[in-house]
């Protein structure tokens, strides 16, 4: 079974020159599909357009917490309209982020909750971004345990991992698991039940070893898989098969 990159920003301007080549080249690197999150209305529209053109490309649509201060009054309605496209497999990436600014926490929470409500109405999965938010995201998400929830690029401690596991959420691990400093990621990669684990690159960011310093892209997801298989003491093929099955079932691919 080929790998699935459940989170790659191929709509990012970093791929302006070779985006289409990469999408067409995925099969040569044992990658069967890529799921592209939306960060704002423009990004979400772009992801949907690409998803309609390429069979191995799927879209998420949503407003990233870093984008809430730039929203237009109709943005959530546009996201809802986009979400009805059959190639849109989740509302994401959405969540909270206090790393860059924490003076708009109430606004971030408001937009986060509205998008969770949207996912509930449309029966869509959600993909969650959290960064330096303490328990705030968890306190909101525990009211939405009826949804299919993926915590993308998990980086929190074991206590928070257990809380998410108790809610039945899925965990996605990216390139940081290959870093010597990625202690939380390595621990999570070892502890998450195999049936709730997924893989991602978060391209063009978080490039895994041995490619650090270069632009990341979905063709490098094999390095994430290799490291997690090593940490779990299991065969790479078994990890590939199970994580791809998880992604297919979670996103309805």
C-alpha positions as CSV (number, residue, x, y, z in Angstrom):
1,X,0.0,0.0,0.0
2,X,1.3,3.4,-0.9
3,X,1.6,6.3,1.5
4,X,-0.9,9.2,2.0
5,X,0.3,12.6,3.0
6,X,-2.6,13.9,5.1
7,X,-1.4,17.5,5.3
8,X,0.7,19.4,2.7
9,X,0.4,23.0,1.6
10,X,1.0,22.5,-2.1
11,X,-1.1,25.7,-2.7
12,X,1.8,27.6,-1.0
13,X,3.7,30.0,-3.2
14,X,6.8,28.0,-2.4
15,X,5.5,25.6,-5.0
16,X,4.7,28.2,-7.7
17,X,7.2,26.8,-10.1
18,X,6.8,23.0,-9.8
19,X,3.4,22.4,-8.0
20,X,1.9,20.4,-10.9
21,X,5.1,18.4,-11.5
22,X,5.1,17.3,-7.9
23,X,1.5,16.2,-8.0
24,X,2.2,14.2,-11.1
25,X,5.4,12.8,-9.7
26,X,3.9,11.4,-6.4
27,X,3.4,7.9,-7.7
28,X,7.1,7.6,-8.4
29,X,7.7,8.0,-4.7
30,X,5.1,5.6,-3.5
31,X,2.7,8.4,-2.5
32,X,-0.9,7.6,-3.6
33,X,-2.6,10.8,-2.4
34,X,-2.1,14.3,-0.8
35,X,-4.6,16.2,1.2
36,X,-4.1,20.0,1.0
37,X,-5.5,22.2,3.9
38,X,-7.0,25.6,3.4
39,X,-5.8,28.5,5.5
40,X,-8.1,31.2,4.1
41,X,-10.7,31.7,1.4
42,X,-8.2,32.1,-1.4
43,X,-6.1,29.2,-0.3
44,X,-9.2,27.0,0.1
45,X,-10.6,27.9,-3.3
46,X,-7.2,27.1,-4.9
47,X,-7.1,23.7,-3.1
48,X,-10.6,22.8,-4.4
49,X,-9.6,23.8,-7.9
50,X,-6.6,21.5,-7.8
51,X,-8.6,18.7,-6.3
52,X,-11.1,18.8,-9.1
53,X,-8.3,18.5,-11.6
54,X,-6.2,15.8,-10.1
55,X,-7.5,12.4,-8.9
56,X,-4.7,12.0,-6.2
57,X,-5.3,15.4,-4.7
58,X,-7.9,16.3,-2.0
59,X,-8.8,19.5,-0.3
60,X,-9.6,20.8,3.1
61,X,-11.3,24.2,3.5
62,X,-11.1,26.6,6.4
63,X,-9.8,29.7,8.1
64,X,-6.5,29.2,10.0
65,X,-6.3,30.9,13.4
66,X,-3.5,33.2,12.1
67,X,-5.9,34.4,9.4
68,X,-8.9,35.4,11.5
69,X,-7.9,39.0,11.7
70,X,-7.9,39.3,7.9
71,X,-11.3,37.7,7.3
72,X,-14.1,39.3,5.2
73,X,-17.7,39.3,6.4
74,X,-18.7,36.6,3.9
75,X,-15.7,34.3,4.4
76,X,-17.4,31.6,6.5
77,X,-20.3,31.4,4.0
78,X,-17.8,31.0,1.2
79,X,-16.0,28.2,3.2
80,X,-19.4,26.5,3.7
81,X,-20.1,26.6,0.0
82,X,-16.7,25.2,-0.9
83,X,-17.1,22.5,1.7
84,X,-20.0,21.0,-0.2
85,X,-17.7,20.0,-3.0
86,X,-17.2,16.1,-3.0
87,X,-13.4,16.5,-3.2
88,X,-13.4,18.5,0.1
89,X,-12.7,15.9,2.8
90,X,-12.5,18.0,5.9
91,X,-12.8,21.5,7.5
92,X,-9.3,22.5,8.1
93,X,-6.9,23.6,9.1
94,X,-8.7,25.3,12.0
95,X,-7.9,25.9,15.6
96,X,-6.0,28.2,17.9
97,X,-2.5,29.7,17.8
98,X,-1.2,32.1,20.5
99,X,2.4,31.9,19.3
100,X,2.3,34.9,17.0
101,X,-0.4,36.9,18.8
102,X,-2.5,36.3,21.8
103,X,-4.4,39.6,21.8
104,X,-7.3,38.1,19.8
105,X,-8.0,34.9,21.7
106,X,-11.7,35.5,21.9
107,X,-11.9,36.1,18.1
108,X,-9.9,33.0,17.4
109,X,-12.2,30.9,19.6
110,X,-15.3,32.3,18.0
111,X,-14.1,31.4,14.5
112,X,-12.9,28.0,15.6
113,X,-16.3,27.2,17.1
114,X,-18.2,28.4,14.1
115,X,-16.1,26.1,11.9
116,X,-16.6,23.2,14.2
117,X,-20.3,23.8,14.0
118,X,-20.1,23.9,10.2
119,X,-18.3,20.6,10.2
120,X,-21.1,19.1,12.4
121,X,-23.8,20.5,10.1
122,X,-22.1,19.1,7.0
123,X,-20.9,15.8,8.6
124,X,-17.3,16.6,7.7
125,X,-14.1,15.7,9.5
126,X,-12.0,18.5,11.1
127,X,-8.2,19.0,11.1
128,X,-6.9,20.9,14.1
129,X,-4.0,23.3,14.5
130,X,-2.8,24.2,18.0
131,X,0.2,26.1,19.1
132,X,1.0,27.3,22.6
133,X,-2.6,27.4,23.6
134,X,-2.6,25.5,26.8
135,X,-5.9,23.7,27.5
136,X,-8.0,26.2,25.4
137,X,-8.3,24.0,22.3
138,X,-9.0,20.9,24.3
139,X,-11.7,22.6,26.4
140,X,-13.5,23.5,23.1
141,X,-12.9,20.2,21.3
142,X,-14.2,18.0,24.1
143,X,-17.7,19.4,23.3
144,X,-17.2,18.1,19.7
145,X,-16.2,14.5,20.4
146,X,-19.0,13.4,18.0
147,X,-16.9,14.7,15.1
148,X,-14.0,12.9,13.4
149,X,-11.0,15.0,14.7
150,X,-7.4,14.9,13.5
151,X,-4.8,16.8,15.6
152,X,-2.4,17.8,12.9
153,X,1.3,17.9,13.4
154,X,1.0,16.9,17.1
155,X,3.7,18.5,19.3
156,X,2.2,18.6,22.8
157,X,3.1,16.6,25.9
158,X,1.9,13.1,26.9
159,X,-0.8,14.5,29.2
160,X,-2.5,16.3,26.4
161,X,-2.0,13.3,24.1
162,X,-3.9,11.1,26.6
163,X,-6.7,13.7,26.8
164,X,-7.1,13.6,23.0
165,X,-6.9,9.8,22.9
166,X,-9.7,9.6,25.5
167,X,-11.9,11.6,23.2
168,X,-11.2,9.2,20.3
169,X,-9.2,11.7,18.2
170,X,-6.6,10.8,15.6
171,X,-3.0,12.1,15.7
172,X,-1.0,13.1,12.7
173,X,2.8,13.1,12.9
174,X,5.2,15.1,10.6
175,X,8.9,15.7,10.0
176,X,9.7,16.9,13.5
177,X,9.7,13.3,14.6
178,X,13.0,12.9,12.7
179,X,14.6,15.8,14.6
180,X,16.9,15.2,17.6
181,X,14.8,17.9,19.4
182,X,11.4,16.2,18.6
183,X,10.9,14.6,21.9
184,X,7.2,15.1,22.2
185,X,6.7,13.9,18.6
186,X,8.8,10.8,19.1
187,X,6.9,10.0,22.3
188,X,3.5,10.5,20.6
189,X,4.6,8.4,17.6
190,X,5.4,5.6,19.9
191,X,2.2,5.8,22.1
192,X,-0.6,6.6,19.7
193,X,-2.7,3.4,19.0
194,X,-1.8,2.3,15.5
195,X,-5.4,2.5,14.3
196,X,-5.5,6.3,15.1
197,X,-2.1,7.3,13.6
198,X,-1.6,9.3,10.4
199,X,1.4,10.7,8.5
200,X,2.0,14.2,7.1
201,X,4.7,16.5,5.8
202,X,3.2,19.9,6.4
203,X,5.1,20.9,3.3
204,X,6.8,23.2,2.5
205,X,7.6,23.3,6.3
206,X,9.2,20.9,8.8
207,X,11.5,19.1,6.3
208,X,12.5,15.7,7.8
209,X,16.1,14.5,8.2
210,X,18.2,14.0,6.1
211,X,16.8,16.9,4.0
212,X,16.6,19.6,6.7
213,X,17.4,23.0,5.2
214,X,15.7,22.2,2.0
215,X,12.1,22.8,1.0
216,X,9.8,20.0,2.1
217,X,7.3,18.3,-0.2
218,X,5.1,15.2,-0.1
219,X,7.7,13.0,-1.8
220,X,9.7,13.1,1.5
221,X,7.0,11.6,3.6
222,X,8.8,8.2,3.5
223,X,11.3,9.7,6.0
224,X,8.6,10.3,8.5
225,X,7.3,6.8,8.0
226,X,10.7,5.3,8.4
227,X,11.4,7.1,11.7
228,X,8.0,6.1,13.2
229,X,8.4,2.5,12.1
230,X,11.8,2.5,13.8
231,X,10.4,4.1,17.0
232,X,7.6,1.5,17.1
233,X,9.8,-1.4,16.3
234,X,7.7,-2.5,13.4
235,X,8.1,-3.1,9.7
236,X,7.8,-0.1,7.4
237,X,5.3,-1.9,5.1
238,X,2.9,-2.6,8.0
239,X,3.1,1.1,9.1
240,X,2.4,2.3,5.5
241,X,-0.6,0.0,5.1
242,X,-2.2,0.9,8.5
243,X,-1.7,4.7,8.3
244,X,-3.0,4.8,4.8
245,X,-6.0,2.8,5.7
246,X,-6.6,5.2,8.6
247,X,-6.4,8.2,6.3
248,X,-8.8,6.6,3.8
249,X,-11.4,5.7,6.4
250,X,-11.1,9.1,8.3
251,X,-11.3,11.3,5.2
252,X,-13.5,9.0,3.2
253,X,-11.1,8.8,0.3
